[in-house]
Amino acid sequence: MRPPTWLFVRDATTIRIQRRVGLTLHIESDAGNERVFPFSDLDELTAFHCGFEQHLIATGWSLVEFGPERRSGQDRRSVARSGPDRRRPWLKPGPA
């Protein structure tokens, strides 16, 4: 199975972030630069990863892809629900 991968783009440059086995975060650009950041626990890795993504977005990068797709089965969004819609009862029209 492929490791979780985030792809960011700004102008014509890409940055790929991967969480690989062993609590490591791999960050590589399309220019061939790669950095590997090892962490001692998942909380440290997650905090760094979130901070790095926030920095990318604040400096004009856009997330354009995440993989691998982990959902399986039929996409429910393309199938109408049966029965009354219970998700947002406050949006239902009241008596006229």
N, C-alpha and C positions, 0 to 999 in steps of 0.2 A: 504494500500500500504506500502511496506517495505521502510524504510529510505535508502537514498543513503549510500552504504557501500563499502569501499576499503579494500582489504585483501593483506597484505604484508607478505612475507616469507623470512627468512634467516636461513639456515641450516634446523633444524627441528622445528623452533619456528615461530609462527604466531602472527601478530598484526592486529586487526580489528579496523577500524576507521568508525564511523557512525555519520552522521549529523541528529540529531533528532529534533523534534518539539521544538520550544522555544529557538532557537539560542544556542543550546548546542552541543558540540562535545564530543562523547564518544569514548575513546580509551581503548581497552582491549587486553590482551595477552592470549594465550592459557594456561598460567600458573595460570590464574584466577585473575590476577591483572586488575583492572578497574579504570580509572580516568575519571571524568566528568568535562569539562571545560565550564562554562557559559560565554556568551559574551553579550555585550550591543547592538551590531549591527552586521549586516551581513559582513561589511567590515573587522571588527576586527576578526571575526570567519574565514573568508576566508584567511586573511593574516597569521593567526596562522596555519591554516590547510596546506596552501602551504609551509610555512616554515618547518613544521613538516615533510611533505612528502619529501622535499628536503634533510632534515637531514637523514631520513631513507635511501634514495637512496645513499647518500654520504657515509653512514656507512655500505653498503653492502646488504641492503634489496631490494627485488624485488616486484613490484606490480604484483600479479598473478590473481586477480579477481576484478571486479567492478560490482555492481548490484544495483538496479534491471535493467534489460534490458528495455529500454524505447522506442526502435524503434518498429514500428508496420508495418504490411503489408509485401509485398514481398521484399526480399533482392535483390536490383537492381544489385548488383555485380554479381549475377549468371545469369542475363539476358542480352543478347547482346543489345546494343543500336541500334536503327534504324536510318538511315540517316548518314550524314557525321559526323565525330568526330570533334567537335568544341572546345574541351577542351584544346588541345595542338597543335595549328596550326604550331608552329615552329618546331615540330618533324616530320611533313609530308615530305616525300621525294620530292625534287624538280624535275624539268624536267631534263632528262639525256642528 
